[in-house]
């Protein structure tokens, strides 16, 4: 299967609702690598790398997020892979 990398900018009520912890758990279950962090504008940013099917499943799940979140939209773009092992939570950036 092809390996892909996608950058996600997730908008809505996604900070203060454990979205990043949820994203780490979800990505780990799907076997993808990357990272997630809060953005100063109130959005959440993520980089997802792995088999296309797993990354697409992650994106689909991100549209809902944890039960306390409200996702209004996700901007998705292709991205260059980064040397990351596993899926990590990063500081706000």
C-alpha positions, 0 to 999 in steps of 0.5 A, a space after each residue: 500500500 502507498 504511504 502518504 502524508 497529510 497536514 490537517 488544520 482542524 477548526 471548531 471547538 477543538 481546544 480544551 476538549 481533549 482533542 489532542 489526547 484523543 488524536 494520539 490514541 486514535 492515530 496509535 490504534 490506526 498505526 500511523 505516525 505524526 504529531 498533533 498540537 494546538 494553534 494560537 488561533 484556537 484550531 488544532 494542527 496535525 500531521 499524519 503519515 502512514 498507509 493511505 487507508 489508515 491516514 484516510 481513516 484517521 482523517 474521517 475520525 477527526 471529522 468527529 473527534 472526541 464526544 466533547 468536541 465540535 468540528 466545523 471543518 478540516 483543511 487537508 493538504 499534502 505534506 512532506 514526511 517528517 522523521 517521527 516515530 509513533 504519534 506525538 503530542 507537541 506543544 502549542 505552536 
